[in-house]
C-alpha cells in the first residue's frame, strides 16, 4: 500500500517539477528583413542561443537590434518549438541609401555639399560614403568604405580616401583670428579591427598623409612648412548598451595611440581617448557623462585640431589647439515618440582644458539642445544645440547629424 501511495505521489508531483524547468533558446527567427542578409542580422543575436527563458530580457534584444543601426525592433518573444524555444524577432528595415545634402552659412562663410551614403551596402551593414563639399574656404572630396564583421572570428575592415584644397582659418575663444593659411591635403588610410571577447575590440590602422602649403594673399601667421607622414595606429574599444523602452543608453571607452613617421616635417606621437557613460534613472530619463581628449608631442601648428576632439560645444567651431582634455555631465529626458522617431531634450555642464600657443586655457559653461532619434532612416539622430562660454561670454549654436567621417 505504501508503494502504491508513493508511486501515485511521484506521478502527480514529477510533472509539476518538469513544467517549472525553464526551457532553452535553441533557434532564432527574424521577420521583416528585405535588404539585410539573414545571417548578418542573426550574428549579433546568437549570444541568446543556450539561454533559458527565465534569463530572457526583451529590452536586451531591442538594444542589440538598435545597435545594428539599419534595423528597428518591433517585437521580440519566445515561442515553444518542440523541446526548445525560438527567439522570434520582428523588425523593420530603415532607409539606408540616400543623398545627404550639407549646407552651412554664417559669419561670412557658406559651405555646401552632397554625400551619397549607403549604411547597409550589399545587405551586410557595411558603410559606403562618396561625396564632396565646396565653400568659402575651399573644397573636399571623400570616399570611404567600412566592412562590418558578419560572424565570429572575422575582422572588420575600413578604408578612407580624402583630398581637399582648403583655406584654414583658426580663432581663439573670443573668435579673434589667430591663423589663416591655404593647403592641399591628401589622406589615405586602411584599418582592421577584431573582437577578442564580447564588447571588447582591438584595432590597427595604417595611414599616409601629405600636407602641402600654398601661397595665398590672405595668409596670416601660417605654419612654416608642410609635412608628409606615415601613421601607425593601434587601439582598443569597449561598448555596451541598455534599452529602457525609450532611450538607448551606451557605455563606451576607446583608446588609440599613433606614431607619425615623417618623410618630411617632424615625427611625433599622439594619444586619443573617448569615454561616455549613459545610465537610465527611470525609463526615458537618464544621466550622461563623457570625456574626450588628445595629446601630441609636437608643437607644429600644422597639426592643431578643432574642439570636436574634446567633444564639447562651448568653444567656437574654428577654435584650434594642439592638446585637449574635455568633460561634461548632464541629463536627457524623452519627450515624444512617433513612427519616425523619438524626440528628447538634454542639458549638461561642460569643461575643457586646451593647450595652445604654449599656454594652458580652461573654458566652461552650460549646453542644452534637442535630439530626434530616427527610426525610419539609418542615421542615429539629428539635433540642435546652444552653449554658453562663461569665460568668453559668447554663445555657440550648432546643428548636428549623428554620423562622422
N, C-alpha and C positions, 0 to 999 in steps of 0.2 A: 504493500500500500504506500509506504514511504517512497519507494522507487517511482511509482506511477505519479505521485504528487510532485516529486522533484522534476520529473520529465515534463509534466504539464507546465510548471513554472518556467523551465528553461525555454520551452517552445513559445510561451507567451512573452517573456522578457527579452530574449535574444533579438527578435525583430526590432524591438524598440531601440536597443543599442545600435543595431545596424543602421537604422534610419537616421540616428543622430551623427553618425560618422560623416564628416564633410567630404564631398566629392572633389576630385582633382580636375583642373582645367587641362584638357588634352588636345584641344584644337582651337583655331582662330578663324573666324569668318568675317570678312569685311565687305559691306554692301554700300554701293554708291560710287565706286571708282569708275571713272570714264577715261581719263588720260593716264593717270598714275598706274604703273605696273603693280600687280597684286603683291609680288614679293618685296617690292620697295616699301609699301605701306605696312606689310606684315612684319618686317625685320625689327623695328623698334618695339613692337608689341610682343615679341617672342619671349620676353622676360616673364610673362604671365603663365607660360606653359609650366605645369608642375605645381602651381599654386593651388590652394584649396579654396573653397567657397567662402569660408569664414574670414580669410585674409583679403578677399577681393574688395577693392575700393574703386568705384566708378570714377571719382574725381581724379584718381591717378591715371586712369585710361585717358580721360579728357586732356590732362596735362601733356601726355605723350603725343596724342594726336595733334594738339595745337602747336606743339614744338616742331612738328613736321612742316609747318608754315603753309603748305599747299592744301591742307585738308581742314575742314571744320567739323567737329564731332556733333552728331545729332543725338545718339543714344548708345549705351553700352550695357549689355545684360548677359547673364549666364543662362544657357539653355542646356537641359539634360539631353545627352545623346549616349544611350547605352549605359556603360559603367562610368562614363566621364562627363565632363561639361565642355561646352563650346562657348568661347567668348565671342559673342556676336556684336559687332560694332557697325553702326550705320553712320556714314559720313557724307558730307557734301564737298565737292571739289571747288576750290577758289579759282578765280580768273588768274592765270599765271603768265599769260603772254599779253603784253601791252606796250604802247609807246608811253614814255614818261617825259612830258614837257617840263622844263625848268625855266622860270622867269624870276629875276631878282632886280629890283630897282631901288635906288636910294643913295643919298649923298653924292649925286652927280655920277653914279655908276649904274650901268644897265648891262645885264647878262642874261642870255637865253640859250637854250639848247634842247636837244631831244635825245633820249636814250631808249633804245629798243631792248626790252628786258624779257627774258623767259626764265621764270623761277622754278620751272618744272621741265627742263629740257629733256627730250626723249622719254618723258614719263618717269624719270629717275630722280626727281627732286634736285637735279643739277641746276646751277645758276649760270646763265649766259647773259652778258651785257655787251652792247655795242652802241656807241654814240659819241656825241661831242657837244661842246658848248663854245659860244662866241660872245664876246662882250667888250666893254670899255677897256679891259686890261688884257686882251689877247684871246687866244683860243686853245682848246684842249681836246684831244681825242682819246677814247678809252676802249679797249677790248678786253674782256675778262671771261674766264670760264672756271667754274668751281664744281668738281665732281664729289658727290656725297656717297659715302660707303653704303653698299646695299646688302651686306651680310657680314657676319662675324669674321674677323681676320683680314678684311680687305681695307686698305688705306684710302683716305681721301686725298684728292689732288686739286691743285689750284694754279692757275696761270694768269698773269696780268701783263698787258702791254699798254703803255701810256706815252703820248708825245704831245707837247704843248709849247706854244710861244706866248709868254706872259710878261706883263709889266707888274712886278710885285710892289705893293705899297703897304708898309707896315706903320702902325701907330702905337702910341703909349696909352696908358689907362685914361688919359684925358682926351684921346683921339687927336693928339698932335702928331703930325707926320714925323717919323724917325728915319725912314729909309725908303728909297724908291730905286728900283733897277729893273732892267729887262734881261730876259734869259730864254734860251731854248732848253727844254728838259725832256730827256728820254729815260724811261724806266721799263725794265723787263724783269719779271720775277717768276719763279717756279717754286711750289711748295708741296710738301707731303705731310699728312697727319695720320695718326694711328691711335685707336682707342685701346690702351693697355688693359684697363679694367673699367667696369661700368662708371660712367660720368667723368673719367679722367683720361685726357687725350694728350699725347705728345706730338710735337711738330718740328719740322726742319725746313728752312727756306733758303733759296739762293737768289740773289738779285744782281742786276747790273744797272747802274745809273750814270748818266752823263749830263752835266750842267754846264752850259756854255753861256757866258755873259756876252751881251750885245751892247753896242754903243747906243746911247739914247740921249736926246736933248733934255729929257725930263729926269735924268738920274740925280739922286741926292743921297750922299753917304752910302754908296754901293759897296758890296764886298770887293776885296782886292782881286780875286781870281775865281775861275770856275773850278770844277772838280770832275773826275771820273773815278768811280768806285765799284768794287765788288763787295757784296754784302753776304754774310753767313749768319743765319738766324735760327738757333734752337729755342724751343719754348714748351710750355705745357699749359693746360687749362682744365678747369673743373666746372661742371654745370649741373644744376638740379632744379626741378620745377615743381610747383604746387598749384593746383587749380582749386579755388574756393567756391566755384559756382558763378563767379562774376569776373574775377581778375586772375590772370596767370602770373604768379609770383616766382621769381627766379633768384637763385644764389649762384653767382659766377665769380671765378677767380682765374686770371691769366697772367703769366709772367713770361717775358721774352727778353733774351739777350741777343745783341747783334754786334758783330765786329765788321767794320767797314775798312777794307783794304784798298788803299789809294793807288791808282795808276798815276793820277795827277792830283795835287792837293795834299791833304794830310789824312792819315789813317786815324780812326778813333773807335771807341767802344760806346755802346748805348744800351741802357736797360729801360724797359717799359713794363708797367703793370696796370691792371684794372681789377677792381673788386666791387661787387654790388651785392646787397643783401635786401631782399624784399620778404616781408613776413605779414600774413593776414592777422589783424587784431580781431575782427569779426568778418564774416563774409562780405566782400565788397568794400572793405575799408582796411588799408594796410599801412605799415611803417616801411620807409625806404631809406637806405643809406648806401652811399657809394664813394669810392675814392679812385683816383687815377693819376698817373704821373709819368714823367720821363726824365732821364738823366744821361748826359753825354760828357765825354772827356774832351770835347773840342769847344773852342770859343769862336769859331768861324761863323759869322752871321749868315753865311750861305745855308746853314742847317738849322736856323731858327724855325720854330713851329708855332702854330696858332693855338688858342685856348681850348680847342677840341681835344687836345692831348690830356687836358686836366678834367674834361667833361663838366665844365662849368659854363654859365651863361652871363656872369656878372662882368666879364671883360669884353671889349669891342671885338668884333669878328676879325678885324685885321691886326689885332694885337699880336706881338711876336715875342718869344722868349726862347732861351736855349733849354732851360730846365723848368719843370713844373711839379708841384705836389698839390692836388686839388681834392676837396672832400665836400660832401653835402649830406644833410639828413632832413627828412620831411615825411609828409603823409599824402596819401592818394585816396580819393573817395569815388566809388562808382555812382553815376548819376542816372543813366538811361540806357536802355538796350532795345534794338530793333533788329530786323533781318539783315541790315547792312553792317551792324557792329555795335560796339559798346562805347559810350561816352563817359569820361571821367574828368575830375578836376584834381590838381595836385599843387602843393606848395612846399617849399624847402628853404633851408638856410645854407648858403654856400660860402666856402672859403678857399683861397688858393694862394700858395706861395709860388713866386716866379723869380728866376734868376736871369736878369737881362742887363746888358751893358755893365757887367761886373758888379751889379747891385742886387740885393735881395729885396723883393717887394711883397707885400701882403694885401690882398683885396678880399672884401666880403660883402654880403648883402642878401636880401631875400629874393626868391624866384618863385613864380607861380604861372600856371597855364592850364590848358585843356588838351586832352588827348582823345582821339577817336580810334579805337582798335577795330580794324577792318575784318569782317567775317566773310566777305564775298570776294575780296581781292587779296592776292598773296603778298601783300605788304603788311608789316606788323602794325603800323599806326601812322597817323598824321596828327600834327598838333601845332598849337601856337603857344608862345611863351613870352613873358616880360620879366626882366630882372633889374634890380636897382643896386648900384655900386655905392656903398656908404663912403668910400674913400674919395672917389672922383666926383660923386654926385650926379652921375649920368645913368639914364635908363638904357637898357638894351632890349630890342624886340626881335623875335625870331619866329620863323615858320619851319617846321621840321617834317621830313618824310622818313619813316622808320627803316632806312637802309643806308649803308655806306659802301663806298668802293675803295 
